[in-house]
């Protein structure tokens, strides 16, 4: 008869099994909390931090540097250095998050 017999389990084997189980549980909880925090930071960037939202909303523009030109409660204007040269980017605040309303190329 093959199977698990509790009376054949040594103290060292039990300790080893429990320590691995605790380690695996801690690793799973740490990974889940890291993903949750990253998700929360991404959502906060679009809703509360428009200076970061400009980079997240326009990844294809490859923005190197941005300068805030004008700030209002519901609108922000930026001068951004992109791969295609300087551009004027206007962000507007929607119901819950910021969005890009205008992207205009500028001449140097």
Beta strands, then each sheet from edge to edge (+ up, - down):
strand 1: 65-71
strand 2: 75-82
strand 3: 85-93
strand 4: 98-105
sheet 1: 1+ 2- 3+ 4-
end
